[in-house]
């Protein structure tokens, strides 16, 4: 009588299972062949001539508190890619921000908008909403603006730096909602620290030496209105050259001042405003 064969041990069975799985995997399609509905997509060869959909980064304030803002931004009418709270919690020392949409989806955050010759900025942008009430109006008192918290701005800097790096967004294309819709919007407002973002490598800011040079030039002889309008349009604002200092031009100037000269937001093309505009145009356009 033959002796019974020895039963394989656990280690042997595990090795056989792994070998079978590897054999099955080897029979499957390569990683570059993707099954779609009714066809296969062969991704083994990639084109090199392309660019990203995302060209602009748009910053907003919510004008609401966090809970209400989240309700609105996850509702049926408006949306945004990211929401930064007033005091973001952290994990391993890094802030946590809410991502409400994938970056490759088109969020409804910009509305009717234009920048640098492009319209419908929702199509080509990523939007960040920052929880902030914006203007605080008290009867009989000057308008105040709610300050942004330090933790909030540190989170915005980390998020924005990552986005502009991954998509190679040019400094002049990091904008506020007021820049792309100056007749409708005022966010993120003059309290937003654009210069702090610039120091962190995000966005544009006029060089002080250039500003001083142009300020001396314009101290006695301001350029004509048509030239001012042309420079604003060259930088990115949607503004026709009419030669008239009309309501639309004042709105664009206020938006420019909120971004680059927040100490004096009045829509008047004074020497310091013009010096900053000419300096920016020379640096970035």
Secondary structure as a PSIPRED ss2 file (coil, helix, strand):
# PSIPRED VFORMAT (PSIPRED V4.0)

   1 X C   1.000  0.000  0.000
   2 X C   1.000  0.000  0.000
   3 X C   1.000  0.000  0.000
   4 X C   1.000  0.000  0.000
   5 X C   1.000  0.000  0.000
   6 X C   1.000  0.000  0.000
   7 X C   1.000  0.000  0.000
   8 X C   1.000  0.000  0.000
   9 X C   1.000  0.000  0.000
  10 X H   0.000  1.000  0.000
  11 X H   0.000  1.000  0.000
  12 X H   0.000  1.000  0.000
  13 X H   0.000  1.000  0.000
  14 X H   0.000  1.000  0.000
  15 X H   0.000  1.000  0.000
  16 X H   0.000  1.000  0.000
  17 X H   0.000  1.000  0.000
  18 X H   0.000  1.000  0.000
  19 X H   0.000  1.000  0.000
  20 X H   0.000  1.000  0.000
  21 X H   0.000  1.000  0.000
  22 X H   0.000  1.000  0.000
  23 X H   0.000  1.000  0.000
  24 X H   0.000  1.000  0.000
  25 X H   0.000  1.000  0.000
  26 X H   0.000  1.000  0.000
  27 X H   0.000  1.000  0.000
  28 X C   1.000  0.000  0.000
  29 X C   1.000  0.000  0.000
  30 X C   1.000  0.000  0.000
  31 X C   1.000  0.000  0.000
  32 X C   1.000  0.000  0.000
  33 X E   0.000  0.000  1.000
  34 X E   0.000  0.000  1.000
  35 X E   0.000  0.000  1.000
  36 X E   0.000  0.000  1.000
  37 X C   1.000  0.000  0.000
  38 X C   1.000  0.000  0.000
  39 X E   0.000  0.000  1.000
  40 X E   0.000  0.000  1.000
  41 X E   0.000  0.000  1.000
  42 X E   0.000  0.000  1.000
  43 X C   1.000  0.000  0.000
  44 X C   1.000  0.000  0.000
  45 X C   1.000  0.000  0.000
  46 X C   1.000  0.000  0.000
  47 X C   1.000  0.000  0.000
  48 X C   1.000  0.000  0.000
  49 X C   1.000  0.000  0.000
  50 X C   1.000  0.000  0.000
  51 X C   1.000  0.000  0.000
  52 X C   1.000  0.000  0.000
  53 X C   1.000  0.000  0.000
  54 X C   1.000  0.000  0.000
  55 X C   1.000  0.000  0.000
  56 X E   0.000  0.000  1.000
  57 X E   0.000  0.000  1.000
  58 X E   0.000  0.000  1.000
  59 X E   0.000  0.000  1.000
  60 X E   0.000  0.000  1.000
  61 X E   0.000  0.000  1.000
  62 X C   1.000  0.000  0.000
  63 X C   1.000  0.000  0.000
  64 X C   1.000  0.000  0.000
  65 X C   1.000  0.000  0.000
  66 X H   0.000  1.000  0.000
  67 X H   0.000  1.000  0.000
  68 X H   0.000  1.000  0.000
  69 X H   0.000  1.000  0.000
  70 X H   0.000  1.000  0.000
  71 X H   0.000  1.000  0.000
  72 X H   0.000  1.000  0.000
  73 X H   0.000  1.000  0.000
  74 X C   1.000  0.000  0.000
  75 X C   1.000  0.000  0.000
  76 X C   1.000  0.000  0.000
  77 X C   1.000  0.000  0.000
  78 X C   1.000  0.000  0.000
  79 X C   1.000  0.000  0.000
  80 X C   1.000  0.000  0.000
  81 X C   1.000  0.000  0.000
  82 X E   0.000  0.000  1.000
  83 X E   0.000  0.000  1.000
  84 X E   0.000  0.000  1.000
  85 X C   1.000  0.000  0.000
  86 X C   1.000  0.000  0.000
  87 X C   1.000  0.000  0.000
  88 X C   1.000  0.000  0.000
  89 X C   1.000  0.000  0.000
  90 X E   0.000  0.000  1.000
  91 X E   0.000  0.000  1.000
  92 X C   1.000  0.000  0.000
  93 X C   1.000  0.000  0.000
  94 X E   0.000  0.000  1.000
  95 X E   0.000  0.000  1.000
  96 X C   1.000  0.000  0.000
  97 X C   1.000  0.000  0.000
  98 X E   0.000  0.000  1.000
  99 X E   0.000  0.000  1.000
 100 X C   1.000  0.000  0.000
 101 X C   1.000  0.000  0.000
 102 X C   1.000  0.000  0.000
 103 X C   1.000  0.000  0.000
 104 X C   1.000  0.000  0.000
 105 X C   1.000  0.000  0.000
 106 X C   1.000  0.000  0.000
 107 X C   1.000  0.000  0.000
 108 X C   1.000  0.000  0.000
 109 X C   1.000  0.000  0.000
 110 X C   1.000  0.000  0.000
 111 X C   1.000  0.000  0.000
 112 X C   1.000  0.000  0.000
 113 X C   1.000  0.000  0.000
 114 X E   0.000  0.000  1.000
 115 X E   0.000  0.000  1.000
 116 X C   1.000  0.000  0.000
 117 X C   1.000  0.000  0.000
 118 X E   0.000  0.000  1.000
 119 X E   0.000  0.000  1.000
 120 X C   1.000  0.000  0.000
 121 X H   0.000  1.000  0.000
 122 X H   0.000  1.000  0.000
 123 X H   0.000  1.000  0.000
 124 X H   0.000  1.000  0.000
 125 X E   0.000  0.000  1.000
 126 X E   0.000  0.000  1.000
 127 X E   0.000  0.000  1.000
 128 X E   0.000  0.000  1.000
 129 X E   0.000  0.000  1.000
 130 X E   0.000  0.000  1.000
 131 X C   1.000  0.000  0.000
 132 X C   1.000  0.000  0.000
 133 X C   1.000  0.000  0.000
 134 X C   1.000  0.000  0.000
 135 X E   0.000  0.000  1.000
 136 X E   0.000  0.000  1.000
 137 X C   1.000  0.000  0.000
 138 X C   1.000  0.000  0.000
 139 X C   1.000  0.000  0.000
 140 X C   1.000  0.000  0.000
 141 X C   1.000  0.000  0.000
 142 X C   1.000  0.000  0.000
 143 X C   1.000  0.000  0.000
 144 X E   0.000  0.000  1.000
 145 X E   0.000  0.000  1.000
 146 X C   1.000  0.000  0.000
 147 X C   1.000  0.000  0.000
 148 X C   1.000  0.000  0.000
 149 X C   1.000  0.000  0.000
 150 X H   0.000  1.000  0.000
 151 X H   0.000  1.000  0.000
 152 X H   0.000  1.000  0.000
 153 X H   0.000  1.000  0.000
 154 X H   0.000  1.000  0.000
 155 X H   0.000  1.000  0.000
 156 X H   0.000  1.000  0.000
 157 X H   0.000  1.000  0.000
 158 X H   0.000  1.000  0.000
 159 X H   0.000  1.000  0.000
 160 X H   0.000  1.000  0.000
 161 X H   0.000  1.000  0.000
 162 X H   0.000  1.000  0.000
 163 X H   0.000  1.000  0.000
 164 X H   0.000  1.000  0.000
 165 X H   0.000  1.000  0.000
 166 X H   0.000  1.000  0.000
 167 X H   0.000  1.000  0.000
 168 X C   1.000  0.000  0.000
 169 X C   1.000  0.000  0.000
 170 X C   1.000  0.000  0.000
 171 X H   0.000  1.000  0.000
 172 X H   0.000  1.000  0.000
 173 X H   0.000  1.000  0.000
 174 X E   0.000  0.000  1.000
 175 X E   0.000  0.000  1.000
 176 X E   0.000  0.000  1.000
 177 X H   0.000  1.000  0.000
 178 X H   0.000  1.000  0.000
 179 X H   0.000  1.000  0.000
 180 X H   0.000  1.000  0.000
 181 X C   1.000  0.000  0.000
 182 X C   1.000  0.000  0.000
 183 X C   1.000  0.000  0.000
 184 X C   1.000  0.000  0.000
 185 X C   1.000  0.000  0.000
 186 X C   1.000  0.000  0.000
 187 X C   1.000  0.000  0.000
 188 X C   1.000  0.000  0.000
 189 X C   1.000  0.000  0.000
 190 X C   1.000  0.000  0.000
 191 X C   1.000  0.000  0.000
 192 X C   1.000  0.000  0.000
 193 X C   1.000  0.000  0.000
 194 X H   0.000  1.000  0.000
 195 X H   0.000  1.000  0.000
 196 X H   0.000  1.000  0.000
 197 X H   0.000  1.000  0.000
 198 X H   0.000  1.000  0.000
 199 X H   0.000  1.000  0.000
 200 X C   1.000  0.000  0.000
 201 X C   1.000  0.000  0.000
 202 X C   1.000  0.000  0.000
 203 X C   1.000  0.000  0.000
 204 X C   1.000  0.000  0.000
 205 X C   1.000  0.000  0.000
 206 X C   1.000  0.000  0.000
 207 X C   1.000  0.000  0.000
 208 X H   0.000  1.000  0.000
 209 X H   0.000  1.000  0.000
 210 X H   0.000  1.000  0.000
 211 X H   0.000  1.000  0.000
 212 X H   0.000  1.000  0.000
 213 X H   0.000  1.000  0.000
 214 X H   0.000  1.000  0.000
 215 X H   0.000  1.000  0.000
 216 X H   0.000  1.000  0.000
 217 X H   0.000  1.000  0.000
 218 X H   0.000  1.000  0.000
 219 X C   1.000  0.000  0.000
 220 X C   1.000  0.000  0.000
 221 X C   1.000  0.000  0.000
 222 X C   1.000  0.000  0.000
 223 X C   1.000  0.000  0.000
 224 X C   1.000  0.000  0.000
 225 X H   0.000  1.000  0.000
 226 X H   0.000  1.000  0.000
 227 X H   0.000  1.000  0.000
 228 X H   0.000  1.000  0.000
 229 X H   0.000  1.000  0.000
 230 X H   0.000  1.000  0.000
 231 X H   0.000  1.000  0.000
 232 X H   0.000  1.000  0.000
 233 X H   0.000  1.000  0.000
 234 X H   0.000  1.000  0.000
 235 X H   0.000  1.000  0.000
 236 X C   1.000  0.000  0.000
 237 X C   1.000  0.000  0.000
 238 X C   1.000  0.000  0.000
 239 X C   1.000  0.000  0.000
 240 X C   1.000  0.000  0.000
 241 X C   1.000  0.000  0.000
 242 X C   1.000  0.000  0.000
 243 X C   1.000  0.000  0.000
 244 X C   1.000  0.000  0.000
 245 X C   1.000  0.000  0.000
 246 X C   1.000  0.000  0.000
 247 X H   0.000  1.000  0.000
 248 X H   0.000  1.000  0.000
 249 X H   0.000  1.000  0.000
 250 X H   0.000  1.000  0.000
 251 X H   0.000  1.000  0.000
 252 X H   0.000  1.000  0.000
 253 X H   0.000  1.000  0.000
 254 X H   0.000  1.000  0.000
 255 X H   0.000  1.000  0.000
 256 X H   0.000  1.000  0.000
 257 X H   0.000  1.000  0.000
 258 X H   0.000  1.000  0.000
 259 X H   0.000  1.000  0.000
 260 X H   0.000  1.000  0.000
 261 X C   1.000  0.000  0.000
 262 X C   1.000  0.000  0.000
 263 X C   1.000  0.000  0.000
 264 X C   1.000  0.000  0.000
 265 X C   1.000  0.000  0.000
 266 X C   1.000  0.000  0.000
 267 X C   1.000  0.000  0.000
 268 X C   1.000  0.000  0.000
 269 X C   1.000  0.000  0.000
 270 X C   1.000  0.000  0.000
 271 X H   0.000  1.000  0.000
 272 X H   0.000  1.000  0.000
 273 X H   0.000  1.000  0.000
 274 X H   0.000  1.000  0.000
 275 X H   0.000  1.000  0.000
 276 X H   0.000  1.000  0.000
 277 X H   0.000  1.000  0.000
 278 X H   0.000  1.000  0.000
 279 X H   0.000  1.000  0.000
 280 X H   0.000  1.000  0.000
 281 X H   0.000  1.000  0.000
 282 X H   0.000  1.000  0.000
 283 X H   0.000  1.000  0.000
 284 X H   0.000  1.000  0.000
 285 X C   1.000  0.000  0.000
